[in-house]
Amino acid sequence: MASVRTHSRLIAAAFAVATAVVLPVSTATAATPELGQPCSGAESGRKVTDSKGRTIMCTNYRWQIYNGQRQSGQLFGNRGIDFG
């Protein structure tokens, strides 16, 4: 029975460490991205409207004017994955 308690304590400790390190990708209070700003690979393909009313998309790790292009960058481009 002692080994079961030790095992469950280890699992609980590992879970606490794993959940403590997870950071949100975006939050409701995050600033609106602007054209030309850098963006992360996790945002690749995301489209938003900037403060000037333009639709911009995260591609090649920068917010660029969206004009129908497909997302690109290392996260998708080098793996032969087609999201179109």
PDB file of N, CA, C and O in Angstrom:
ATOM      1  N   MET A   1       0.816  -1.200   0.000  1.00  0.00           N
ATOM      2  CA  MET A   1       0.000   0.000   0.000  1.00  0.00           C
ATOM      3  C   MET A   1       0.861   1.266   0.000  1.00  0.00           C
ATOM      4  O   MET A   1       0.475   2.291  -0.561  1.00  0.00           O
ATOM      5  N   ALA A   2       2.021   1.178   0.633  1.00  0.00           N
ATOM      6  CA  ALA A   2       2.913   2.337   0.685  1.00  0.00           C
ATOM      7  C   ALA A   2       3.412   2.703  -0.708  1.00  0.00           C
ATOM      8  O   ALA A   2       3.588   3.879  -1.025  1.00  0.00           O
ATOM      9  N   SER A   3       3.643   1.668  -1.549  1.00  0.00           N
ATOM     10  CA  SER A   3       4.125   1.965  -2.902  1.00  0.00           C
ATOM     11  C   SER A   3       3.043   2.646  -3.742  1.00  0.00           C
ATOM     12  O   SER A   3       3.361   3.448  -4.620  1.00  0.00           O
ATOM     13  N   VAL A   4       1.782   2.341  -3.486  1.00  0.00           N
ATOM     14  CA  VAL A   4       0.683   2.994  -4.203  1.00  0.00           C
ATOM     15  C   VAL A   4       0.617   4.466  -3.822  1.00  0.00           C
ATOM     16  O   VAL A   4       0.421   5.325  -4.682  1.00  0.00           O
ATOM     17  N   ARG A   5       0.782   4.761  -2.527  1.00  0.00           N
ATOM     18  CA  ARG A   5       0.771   6.159  -2.082  1.00  0.00           C
ATOM     19  C   ARG A   5       1.952   6.932  -2.670  1.00  0.00           C
ATOM     20  O   ARG A   5       1.799   8.078  -3.092  1.00  0.00           O
ATOM     21  N   THR A   6       3.117   6.310  -2.695  1.00  0.00           N
ATOM     22  CA  THR A   6       4.303   6.959  -3.251  1.00  0.00           C
ATOM     23  C   THR A   6       4.106   7.212  -4.744  1.00  0.00           C
ATOM     24  O   THR A   6       4.444   8.279  -5.256  1.00  0.00           O
ATOM     25  N   HIS A   7       3.557   6.218  -5.428  1.00  0.00           N
ATOM     26  CA  HIS A   7       3.314   6.339  -6.859  1.00  0.00           C
ATOM     27  C   HIS A   7       2.320   7.472  -7.152  1.00  0.00           C
ATOM     28  O   HIS A   7       2.543   8.267  -8.064  1.00  0.00           O
ATOM     29  N   SER A   8       1.253   7.546  -6.403  1.00  0.00           N
ATOM     30  CA  SER A   8       0.262   8.603  -6.644  1.00  0.00           C
ATOM     31  C   SER A   8       0.822   9.975  -6.278  1.00  0.00           C
ATOM     32  O   SER A   8       0.442  10.974  -6.889  1.00  0.00           O
ATOM     33  N   ARG A   9       1.712  10.041  -5.299  1.00  0.00           N
ATOM     34  CA  ARG A   9       2.362  11.327  -4.974  1.00  0.00           C
ATOM     35  C   ARG A   9       3.262  11.770  -6.122  1.00  0.00           C
ATOM     36  O   ARG A   9       3.303  12.952  -6.462  1.00  0.00           O
ATOM     37  N   LEU A  10       3.979  10.826  -6.716  1.00  0.00           N
ATOM     38  CA  LEU A  10       4.843  11.161  -7.852  1.00  0.00           C
ATOM     39  C   LEU A  10       4.019  11.644  -9.044  1.00  0.00           C
ATOM     40  O   LEU A  10       4.399  12.600  -9.721  1.00  0.00           O
ATOM     41  N   ILE A  11       2.916  10.997  -9.293  1.00  0.00           N
ATOM     42  CA  ILE A  11       2.035  11.413 -10.395  1.00  0.00           C
ATOM     43  C   ILE A  11       1.482  12.802 -10.128  1.00  0.00           C
ATOM     44  O   ILE A  11       1.455  13.643 -11.027  1.00  0.00           O
ATOM     45  N   ALA A  12       1.043  13.050  -8.911  1.00  0.00           N
ATOM     46  CA  ALA A  12       0.504  14.368  -8.559  1.00  0.00           C
ATOM     47  C   ALA A  12       1.567  15.449  -8.705  1.00  0.00           C
ATOM     48  O   ALA A  12       1.278  16.540  -9.196  1.00  0.00           O
ATOM     49  N   ALA A  13       2.793  15.154  -8.282  1.00  0.00           N
ATOM     50  CA  ALA A  13       3.882  16.133  -8.396  1.00  0.00           C
ATOM     51  C   ALA A  13       4.213  16.395  -9.859  1.00  0.00           C
ATOM     52  O   ALA A  13       4.431  17.544 -10.243  1.00  0.00           O
ATOM     53  N   ALA A  14       4.255  15.351 -10.678  1.00  0.00           N
ATOM     54  CA  ALA A  14       4.550  15.516 -12.102  1.00  0.00           C
ATOM     55  C   ALA A  14       3.447  16.320 -12.786  1.00  0.00           C
ATOM     56  O   ALA A  14       3.735  17.165 -13.634  1.00  0.00           O
ATOM     57  N   PHE A  15       2.200  16.070 -12.428  1.00  0.00           N
ATOM     58  CA  PHE A  15       1.079  16.809 -12.996  1.00  0.00           C
ATOM     59  C   PHE A  15       1.162  18.285 -12.609  1.00  0.00           C
ATOM     60  O   PHE A  15       0.915  19.159 -13.440  1.00  0.00           O
ATOM     61  N   ALA A  16       1.507  18.563 -11.358  1.00  0.00           N
ATOM     62  CA  ALA A  16       1.614  19.950 -10.892  1.00  0.00           C
ATOM     63  C   ALA A  16       2.704  20.687 -11.657  1.00  0.00           C
ATOM     64  O   ALA A  16       2.521  21.843 -12.036  1.00  0.00           O
ATOM     65  N   VAL A  17       3.827  20.033 -11.886  1.00  0.00           N
ATOM     66  CA  VAL A  17       4.923  20.663 -12.625  1.00  0.00           C
ATOM     67  C   VAL A  17       4.515  20.880 -14.077  1.00  0.00           C
ATOM     68  O   VAL A  17       4.767  21.947 -14.636  1.00  0.00           O
ATOM     69  N   ALA A  18       3.889  19.883 -14.690  1.00  0.00           N
ATOM     70  CA  ALA A  18       3.497  19.996 -16.096  1.00  0.00           C
ATOM     71  C   ALA A  18       2.467  21.095 -16.318  1.00  0.00           C
ATOM     72  O   ALA A  18       2.552  21.817 -17.312  1.00  0.00           O
ATOM     73  N   THR A  19       1.519  21.238 -15.442  1.00  0.00           N
ATOM     74  CA  THR A  19       0.488  22.263 -15.628  1.00  0.00           C
ATOM     75  C   THR A  19       0.995  23.644 -15.242  1.00  0.00           C
ATOM     76  O   THR A  19       0.455  24.647 -15.709  1.00  0.00           O
ATOM     77  N   ALA A  20       2.012  23.718 -14.408  1.00  0.00           N
ATOM     78  CA  ALA A  20       2.542  25.016 -14.003  1.00  0.00           C
ATOM     79  C   ALA A  20       3.338  25.669 -15.133  1.00  0.00           C
ATOM     80  O   ALA A  20       3.487  26.890 -15.150  1.00  0.00           O
ATOM     81  N   VAL A  21       3.846  24.884 -16.064  1.00  0.00           N
ATOM     82  CA  VAL A  21       4.683  25.412 -17.122  1.00  0.00           C
ATOM     83  C   VAL A  21       3.888  25.809 -18.360  1.00  0.00           C
ATOM     84  O   VAL A  21       4.424  26.511 -19.217  1.00  0.00           O
ATOM     85  N   VAL A  22       2.655  25.397 -18.485  1.00  0.00           N
ATOM     86  CA  VAL A  22       1.848  25.689 -19.663  1.00  0.00           C
ATOM     87  C   VAL A  22       1.424  27.152 -19.645  1.00  0.00           C
ATOM     88  O   VAL A  22       0.813  27.624 -18.686  1.00  0.00           O
ATOM     89  N   LEU A  23       1.761  27.863 -20.724  1.00  0.00           N
ATOM     90  CA  LEU A  23       1.400  29.269 -20.846  1.00  0.00           C
ATOM     91  C   LEU A  23       0.353  29.424 -21.942  1.00  0.00           C
ATOM     92  O   LEU A  23       0.406  28.712 -22.945  1.00  0.00           O
ATOM     93  N   PRO A  24      -0.584  30.328 -21.775  1.00  0.00           N
ATOM     94  CA  PRO A  24      -1.591  30.516 -22.823  1.00  0.00           C
ATOM     95  C   PRO A  24      -0.976  31.131 -24.071  1.00  0.00           C
ATOM     96  O   PRO A  24      -0.071  31.960 -23.972  1.00  0.00           O
ATOM     97  N   VAL A  25      -1.457  30.734 -25.241  1.00  0.00           N
ATOM     98  CA  VAL A  25      -0.985  31.294 -26.504  1.00  0.00           C
ATOM     99  C   VAL A  25      -1.507  32.717 -26.654  1.00  0.00           C
ATOM    100  O   VAL A  25      -0.781  33.609 -27.093  1.00  0.00           O
ATOM    101  N   SER A  26      -2.752  32.922 -26.293  1.00  0.00           N
ATOM    102  CA  SER A  26      -3.320  34.263 -26.342  1.00  0.00           C
ATOM    103  C   SER A  26      -4.352  34.398 -25.228  1.00  0.00           C
ATOM    104  O   SER A  26      -4.901  33.410 -24.741  1.00  0.00           O
ATOM    105  N   THR A  27      -4.598  35.630 -24.844  1.00  0.00           N
ATOM    106  CA  THR A  27      -5.583  35.893 -23.804  1.00  0.00           C
ATOM    107  C   THR A  27      -6.539  36.966 -24.298  1.00  0.00           C
ATOM    108  O   THR A  27      -6.289  37.620 -25.310  1.00  0.00           O
ATOM    109  N   ALA A  28      -7.615  37.136 -23.583  1.00  0.00           N
ATOM    110  CA  ALA A  28      -8.609  38.136 -23.974  1.00  0.00           C
ATOM    111  C   ALA A  28      -8.053  39.552 -23.855  1.00  0.00           C
ATOM    112  O   ALA A  28      -8.536  40.459 -24.533  1.00  0.00           O
ATOM    113  N   THR A  29      -7.049  39.757 -23.007  1.00  0.00           N
ATOM    114  CA  THR A  29      -6.496  41.088 -22.818  1.00  0.00           C
ATOM    115  C   THR A  29      -5.296  41.358 -23.726  1.00  0.00           C
ATOM    116  O   THR A  29      -4.677  42.418 -23.633  1.00  0.00           O
ATOM    117  N   ALA A  30      -4.964  40.413 -24.596  1.00  0.00           N
ATOM    118  CA  ALA A  30      -3.825  40.601 -25.488  1.00  0.00           C
ATOM    119  C   ALA A  30      -4.093  41.741 -26.465  1.00  0.00           C
ATOM    120  O   ALA A  30      -5.225  41.947 -26.903  1.00  0.00           O
ATOM    121  N   ALA A  31      -3.044  42.472 -26.796  1.00  0.00           N
ATOM    122  CA  ALA A  31      -3.169  43.579 -27.738  1.00  0.00           C
ATOM    123  C   ALA A  31      -3.438  43.041 -29.137  1.00  0.00           C
ATOM    124  O   ALA A  31      -3.003  41.942 -29.482  1.00  0.00           O
ATOM    125  N   THR A  32      -4.146  43.812 -29.930  1.00  0.00           N
ATOM    126  CA  THR A  32      -4.423  43.427 -31.308  1.00  0.00           C
ATOM    127  C   THR A  32      -3.124  43.488 -32.107  1.00  0.00           C
ATOM    128  O   THR A  32      -2.419  44.495 -32.048  1.00  0.00           O
ATOM    129  N   PRO A  33      -2.793  42.435 -32.854  1.00  0.00           N
ATOM    130  CA  PRO A  33      -1.581  42.472 -33.670  1.00  0.00           C
ATOM    131  C   PRO A  33      -1.665  43.561 -34.731  1.00  0.00           C
ATOM    132  O   PRO A  33      -2.754  43.920 -35.180  1.00  0.00           O
ATOM    133  N   GLU A  34      -0.519  44.079 -35.123  1.00  0.00           N
ATOM    134  CA  GLU A  34      -0.453  45.101 -36.159  1.00  0.00           C
ATOM    135  C   GLU A  34       0.403  44.606 -37.315  1.00  0.00           C
ATOM    136  O   GLU A  34       1.264  43.744 -37.134  1.00  0.00           O
ATOM    137  N   LEU A  35       0.171  45.140 -38.475  1.00  0.00           N
ATOM    138  CA  LEU A  35       0.900  44.795 -39.688  1.00  0.00           C
ATOM    139  C   LEU A  35       2.402  44.936 -39.452  1.00  0.00           C
ATOM    140  O   LEU A  35       2.862  45.963 -38.952  1.00  0.00           O
ATOM    141  N   GLY A  36       3.166  43.900 -39.815  1.00  0.00           N
ATOM    142  CA  GLY A  36       4.619  43.942 -39.713  1.00  0.00           C
ATOM    143  C   GLY A  36       5.187  43.437 -38.404  1.00  0.00           C
ATOM    144  O   GLY A  36       6.387  43.176 -38.318  1.00  0.00           O
ATOM    145  N   GLN A  37       4.360  43.292 -37.386  1.00  0.00           N
ATOM    146  CA  GLN A  37       4.859  42.789 -36.110  1.00  0.00           C
ATOM    147  C   GLN A  37       5.198  41.305 -36.232  1.00  0.00           C
ATOM    148  O   GLN A  37       4.610  40.602 -37.054  1.00  0.00           O
ATOM    149  N   PRO A  38       6.147  40.822 -35.416  1.00  0.00           N
ATOM    150  CA  PRO A  38       6.436  39.384 -35.432  1.00  0.00           C
ATOM    151  C   PRO A  38       5.288  38.598 -34.805  1.00  0.00           C
ATOM    152  O   PRO A  38       4.559  39.112 -33.957  1.00  0.00           O
ATOM    153  N   CYS A  39       5.139  37.344 -35.233  1.00  0.00           N
ATOM    154  CA  CYS A  39       4.157  36.444 -34.640  1.00  0.00           C
ATOM    155  C   CYS A  39       4.810  35.082 -34.452  1.00  0.00           C
ATOM    156  O   CYS A  39       5.850  34.805 -35.049  1.00  0.00           O
ATOM    157  N   SER A  40       4.219  34.249 -33.646  1.00  0.00           N
ATOM    158  CA  SER A  40       4.813  32.946 -33.339  1.00  0.00           C
ATOM    159  C   SER A  40       4.309  31.875 -34.298  1.00  0.00           C
ATOM    160  O   SER A  40       3.307  32.061 -34.988  1.00  0.00           O
ATOM    161  N   GLY A  41       5.015  30.762 -34.328  1.00  0.00           N
ATOM    162  CA  GLY A  41       4.603  29.649 -35.161  1.00  0.00           C
ATOM    163  C   GLY A  41       3.243  29.107 -34.770  1.00  0.00           C
ATOM    164  O   GLY A  41       2.517  28.572 -35.608  1.00  0.00           O
ATOM    165  N   ALA A  42       2.894  29.244 -33.490  1.00  0.00           N
ATOM    166  CA  ALA A  42       1.590  28.776 -33.014  1.00  0.00           C
ATOM    167  C   ALA A  42       0.456  29.604 -33.606  1.00  0.00           C
ATOM    168  O   ALA A  42      -0.683  29.141 -33.670  1.00  0.00           O
ATOM    169  N   GLU A  43       0.762  30.834 -34.042  1.00  0.00           N
ATOM    170  CA  GLU A  43      -0.255  31.706 -34.629  1.00  0.00           C
ATOM    171  C   GLU A  43      -0.294  31.611 -36.151  1.00  0.00           C
ATOM    172  O   GLU A  43      -1.122  32.261 -36.789  1.00  0.00           O
ATOM    173  N   SER A  44       0.586  30.815 -36.735  1.00  0.00           N
ATOM    174  CA  SER A  44       0.681  30.716 -38.184  1.00  0.00           C
ATOM    175  C   SER A  44      -0.668  30.349 -38.795  1.00  0.00           C
ATOM    176  O   SER A  44      -1.288  29.360 -38.405  1.00  0.00           O
ATOM    177  N   GLY A  45      -1.112  31.149 -39.748  1.00  0.00           N
ATOM    178  CA  GLY A  45      -2.398  30.928 -40.396  1.00  0.00           C
ATOM    179  C   GLY A  45      -3.552  31.664 -39.743  1.00  0.00           C
ATOM    180  O   GLY A  45      -4.648  31.715 -40.302  1.00  0.00           O
ATOM    181  N   ARG A  46      -3.326  32.233 -38.574  1.00  0.00           N
ATOM    182  CA  ARG A  46      -4.391  32.971 -37.872  1.00  0.00           C
ATOM    183  C   ARG A  46      -4.650  34.299 -38.583  1.00  0.00           C
ATOM    184  O   ARG A  46      -3.713  34.997 -38.971  1.00  0.00           O
ATOM    185  N   LYS A  47      -5.913  34.637 -38.749  1.00  0.00           N
ATOM    186  CA  LYS A  47      -6.306  35.902 -39.373  1.00  0.00           C
ATOM    187  C   LYS A  47      -7.019  36.761 -38.344  1.00  0.00           C
ATOM    188  O   LYS A  47      -7.863  36.271 -37.593  1.00  0.00           O
ATOM    189  N   VAL A  48      -6.680  38.040 -38.312  1.00  0.00           N
ATOM    190  CA  VAL A  48      -7.325  39.004 -37.416  1.00  0.00           C
ATOM    191  C   VAL A  48      -7.516  40.318 -38.170  1.00  0.00           C
ATOM    192  O   VAL A  48      -6.974  40.508 -39.259  1.00  0.00           O
ATOM    193  N   THR A  49      -8.275  41.197 -37.587  1.00  0.00           N
ATOM    194  CA  THR A  49      -8.448  42.541 -38.129  1.00  0.00           C
ATOM    195  C   THR A  49      -7.614  43.492 -37.285  1.00  0.00           C
ATOM    196  O   THR A  49      -7.760  43.523 -36.063  1.00  0.00           O
ATOM    197  N   ASP A  50      -6.745  44.266 -37.919  1.00  0.00           N
ATOM    198  CA  ASP A  50      -5.902  45.196 -37.168  1.00  0.00           C
ATOM    199  C   ASP A  50      -6.667  46.477 -36.836  1.00  0.00           C
ATOM    200  O   ASP A  50      -7.844  46.612 -37.171  1.00  0.00           O
ATOM    201  N   SER A  51      -5.993  47.405 -36.181  1.00  0.00           N
ATOM    202  CA  SER A  51      -6.664  48.628 -35.718  1.00  0.00           C
ATOM    203  C   SER A  51      -7.143  49.518 -36.866  1.00  0.00           C
ATOM    204  O   SER A  51      -7.987  50.390 -36.660  1.00  0.00           O
ATOM    205  N   LYS A  52      -6.611  49.307 -38.069  1.00  0.00           N
ATOM    206  CA  LYS A  52      -7.028  50.106 -39.227  1.00  0.00           C
ATOM    207  C   LYS A  52      -8.089  49.407 -40.056  1.00  0.00           C
ATOM    208  O   LYS A  52      -8.459  49.890 -41.127  1.00  0.00           O
ATOM    209  N   GLY A  53      -8.590  48.257 -39.568  1.00  0.00           N
ATOM    210  CA  GLY A  53      -9.664  47.549 -40.249  1.00  0.00           C
ATOM    211  C   GLY A  53      -9.208  46.598 -41.346  1.00  0.00           C
ATOM    212  O   GLY A  53     -10.038  46.053 -42.074  1.00  0.00           O
ATOM    213  N   ARG A  54      -7.896  46.391 -41.474  1.00  0.00           N
ATOM    214  CA  ARG A  54      -7.374  45.481 -42.498  1.00  0.00           C
ATOM    215  C   ARG A  54      -7.319  44.061 -41.953  1.00  0.00           C
ATOM    216  O   ARG A  54      -7.047  43.861 -40.769  1.00  0.00           O
ATOM    217  N   THR A  55      -7.573  43.077 -42.803  1.00  0.00           N
ATOM    218  CA  THR A  55      -7.418  41.687 -42.398  1.00  0.00           C
ATOM    219  C   THR A  55      -5.956  41.325 -42.591  1.00  0.00           C
ATOM    220  O   THR A  55      -5.410  41.450 -43.687  1.00  0.00           O
ATOM    221  N   ILE A  56      -5.331  40.875 -41.507  1.00  0.00           N
ATOM    222  CA  ILE A  56      -3.933  40.472 -41.569  1.00  0.00           C
ATOM    223  C   ILE A  56      -3.818  39.019 -41.136  1.00  0.00           C
ATOM    224  O   ILE A  56      -4.664  38.508 -40.402  1.00  0.00           O
ATOM    225  N   MET A  57      -2.753  38.354 -41.603  1.00  0.00           N
ATOM    226  CA  MET A  57      -2.559  36.937 -41.320  1.00  0.00           C
ATOM    227  C   MET A  57      -1.119  36.708 -40.882  1.00  0.00           C
ATOM    228  O   MET A  57      -0.195  37.327 -41.408  1.00  0.00           O
ATOM    229  N   CYS A  58      -0.938  35.812 -39.915  1.00  0.00           N
ATOM    230  CA  CYS A  58       0.406  35.441 -39.478  1.00  0.00           C
ATOM    231  C   CYS A  58       0.965  34.446 -40.491  1.00  0.00           C
ATOM    232  O   CYS A  58       0.473  33.324 -40.610  1.00  0.00           O
ATOM    233  N   THR A  59       1.981  34.863 -41.210  1.00  0.00           N
ATOM    234  CA  THR A  59       2.650  33.983 -42.165  1.00  0.00           C
ATOM    235  C   THR A  59       4.126  34.369 -42.215  1.00  0.00           C
ATOM    236  O   THR A  59       4.468  35.551 -42.182  1.00  0.00           O
ATOM    237  N   ASN A  60       4.991  33.370 -42.293  1.00  0.00           N
ATOM    238  CA  ASN A  60       6.446  33.588 -42.255  1.00  0.00           C
ATOM    239  C   ASN A  60       6.866  34.380 -41.013  1.00  0.00           C
ATOM    240  O   ASN A  60       7.783  35.200 -41.063  1.00  0.00           O
ATOM    241  N   TYR A  61       6.179  34.118 -39.903  1.00  0.00           N
ATOM    242  CA  TYR A  61       6.492  34.707 -38.593  1.00  0.00           C
ATOM    243  C   TYR A  61       6.332  36.224 -38.549  1.00  0.00           C
ATOM    244  O   TYR A  61       6.958  36.883 -37.719  1.00  0.00           O
ATOM    245  N   ARG A  62       5.496  36.790 -39.436  1.00  0.00           N
ATOM    246  CA  ARG A  62       5.162  38.215 -39.446  1.00  0.00           C
ATOM    247  C   ARG A  62       3.692  38.374 -39.764  1.00  0.00           C
ATOM    248  O   ARG A  62       3.120  37.567 -40.496  1.00  0.00           O
ATOM    249  N   TRP A  63       3.068  39.426 -39.211  1.00  0.00           N
ATOM    250  CA  TRP A  63       1.692  39.764 -39.575  1.00  0.00           C
ATOM    251  C   TRP A  63       1.746  40.495 -40.906  1.00  0.00           C
ATOM    252  O   TRP A  63       2.373  41.548 -41.023  1.00  0.00           O
ATOM    253  N   GLN A  64       1.078  39.923 -41.914  1.00  0.00           N
ATOM    254  CA  GLN A  64       1.081  40.478 -43.260  1.00  0.00           C
ATOM    255  C   GLN A  64      -0.351  40.675 -43.742  1.00  0.00           C
ATOM    256  O   GLN A  64      -1.271  40.015 -43.257  1.00  0.00           O
ATOM    257  N   ILE A  65      -0.537  41.586 -44.700  1.00  0.00           N
ATOM    258  CA  ILE A  65      -1.856  41.811 -45.291  1.00  0.00           C
ATOM    259  C   ILE A  65      -2.353  40.481 -45.853  1.00  0.00           C
ATOM    260  O   ILE A  65      -1.627  39.799 -46.577  1.00  0.00           O
ATOM    261  N   TYR A  66      -3.581  40.116 -45.522  1.00  0.00           N
ATOM    262  CA  TYR A  66      -4.162  38.881 -46.044  1.00  0.00           C
ATOM    263  C   TYR A  66      -4.818  39.172 -47.387  1.00  0.00           C
ATOM    264  O   TYR A  66      -5.737  39.985 -47.484  1.00  0.00           O
ATOM    265  N   ASN A  67      -4.327  38.494 -48.416  1.00  0.00           N
ATOM    266  CA  ASN A  67      -4.931  38.632 -49.747  1.00  0.00           C
ATOM    267  C   ASN A  67      -5.120  37.256 -50.385  1.00  0.00           C
ATOM    268  O   ASN A  67      -4.925  37.078 -51.588  1.00  0.00           O
ATOM    269  N   GLY A  68      -5.503  36.290 -49.554  1.00  0.00           N
ATOM    270  CA  GLY A  68      -5.792  34.962 -50.053  1.00  0.00           C
ATOM    271  C   GLY A  68      -4.634  33.985 -50.021  1.00  0.00           C
ATOM    272  O   GLY A  68      -4.776  32.841 -50.453  1.00  0.00           O
ATOM    273  N   GLN A  69      -3.478  34.422 -49.509  1.00  0.00           N
ATOM    274  CA  GLN A  69      -2.327  33.520 -49.495  1.00  0.00           C
ATOM    275  C   GLN A  69      -2.530  32.385 -48.491  1.00  0.00           C
ATOM    276  O   GLN A  69      -3.344  32.483 -47.573  1.00  0.00           O
ATOM    277  N   ARG A  70      -1.786  31.333 -48.685  1.00  0.00           N
ATOM    278  CA  ARG A  70      -1.808  30.220 -47.742  1.00  0.00           C
ATOM    279  C   ARG A  70      -0.753  30.459 -46.684  1.00  0.00           C
ATOM    280  O   ARG A  70       0.244  31.143 -46.920  1.00  0.00           O
ATOM    281  N   GLN A  71      -0.984  29.888 -45.518  1.00  0.00           N
ATOM    282  CA  GLN A  71       0.000  30.038 -44.454  1.00  0.00           C
ATOM    283  C   GLN A  71       1.290  29.348 -44.853  1.00  0.00           C
ATOM    284  O   GLN A  71       1.274  28.339 -45.558  1.00  0.00           O
ATOM    285  N   SER A  72       2.406  29.898 -44.397  1.00  0.00           N
ATOM    286  CA  SER A  72       3.697  29.291 -44.692  1.00  0.00           C
ATOM    287  C   SER A  72       4.628  29.555 -43.524  1.00  0.00           C
ATOM    288  O   SER A  72       4.289  30.277 -42.587  1.00  0.00           O
ATOM    289  N   GLY A  73       5.788  28.968 -43.597  1.00  0.00           N
ATOM    290  CA  GLY A  73       6.767  29.062 -42.526  1.00  0.00           C
ATOM    291  C   GLY A  73       7.267  27.673 -42.200  1.00  0.00           C
ATOM    292  O   GLY A  73       6.762  26.687 -42.737  1.00  0.00           O
ATOM    293  N   GLN A  74       8.242  27.586 -41.338  1.00  0.00           N
ATOM    294  CA  GLN A  74       8.857  26.306 -41.014  1.00  0.00           C
ATOM    295  C   GLN A  74       7.867  25.313 -40.429  1.00  0.00           C
ATOM    296  O   GLN A  74       7.988  24.109 -40.654  1.00  0.00           O
ATOM    297  N   LEU A  75       6.905  25.800 -39.691  1.00  0.00           N
ATOM    298  CA  LEU A  75       5.960  24.897 -39.028  1.00  0.00           C
ATOM    299  C   LEU A  75       5.188  24.068 -40.041  1.00  0.00           C
ATOM    300  O   LEU A  75       4.885  22.907 -39.769  1.00  0.00           O
ATOM    301  N   PHE A  76       4.858  24.630 -41.206  1.00  0.00           N
ATOM    302  CA  PHE A  76       4.052  23.920 -42.188  1.00  0.00           C
ATOM    303  C   PHE A  76       4.798  23.682 -43.504  1.00  0.00           C
ATOM    304  O   PHE A  76       4.686  22.604 -44.089  1.00  0.00           O
ATOM    305  N   GLY A  77       5.548  24.662 -43.970  1.00  0.00           N
ATOM    306  CA  GLY A  77       6.104  24.633 -45.302  1.00  0.00           C
ATOM    307  C   GLY A  77       7.047  23.493 -45.609  1.00  0.00           C
ATOM    308  O   GLY A  77       7.068  23.023 -46.746  1.00  0.00           O
ATOM    309  N   ASN A  78       7.824  23.029 -44.659  1.00  0.00           N
ATOM    310  CA  ASN A  78       8.837  22.016 -44.936  1.00  0.00           C
ATOM    311  C   ASN A  78       8.344  20.602 -44.698  1.00  0.00           C
ATOM    312  O   ASN A  78       9.139  19.667 -44.798  1.00  0.00           O
ATOM    313  N   ARG A  79       7.086  20.402 -44.392  1.00  0.00           N
ATOM    314  CA  ARG A  79       6.601  19.079 -44.060  1.00  0.00           C
ATOM    315  C   ARG A  79       5.620  18.521 -45.073  1.00  0.00           C
ATOM    316  O   ARG A  79       5.110  17.415 -44.891  1.00  0.00           O
ATOM    317  N   GLY A  80       5.351  19.250 -46.121  1.00  0.00           N
ATOM    318  CA  GLY A  80       4.433  18.763 -47.142  1.00  0.00           C
ATOM    319  C   GLY A  80       2.993  18.725 -46.689  1.00  0.00           C
ATOM    320  O   GLY A  80       2.186  17.992 -47.260  1.00  0.00           O
ATOM    321  N   ILE A  81       2.651  19.500 -45.674  1.00  0.00           N
ATOM    322  CA  ILE A  81       1.294  19.525 -45.155  1.00  0.00           C
ATOM    323  C   ILE A  81       0.510  20.594 -45.906  1.00  0.00           C
ATOM    324  O   ILE A  81       0.963  21.734 -46.006  1.00  0.00           O
ATOM    325  N   ASP A  82      -0.634  20.249 -46.423  1.00  0.00           N
ATOM    326  CA  ASP A  82      -1.451  21.203 -47.163  1.00  0.00           C
ATOM    327  C   ASP A  82      -2.726  21.462 -46.374  1.00  0.00           C
ATOM    328  O   ASP A  82      -3.530  20.554 -46.159  1.00  0.00           O
ATOM    329  N   PHE A  83      -2.905  22.707 -45.945  1.00  0.00           N
ATOM    330  CA  PHE A  83      -4.081  23.077 -45.164  1.00  0.00           C
ATOM    331  C   PHE A  83      -5.106  23.830 -46.003  1.00  0.00           C
ATOM    332  O   PHE A  83      -6.086  24.346 -45.466  1.00  0.00           O
ATOM    333  N   GLY A  84      -4.891  23.899 -47.315  1.00  0.00           N
ATOM    334  CA  GLY A  84      -5.784  24.661 -48.184  1.00  0.00           C
ATOM    335  C   GLY A  84      -6.972  23.879 -48.510  1.00  0.00           C
ATOM    336  O   GLY A  84      -7.845  24.355 -49.235  1.00  0.00           O
TER     337      GLY A  84
END
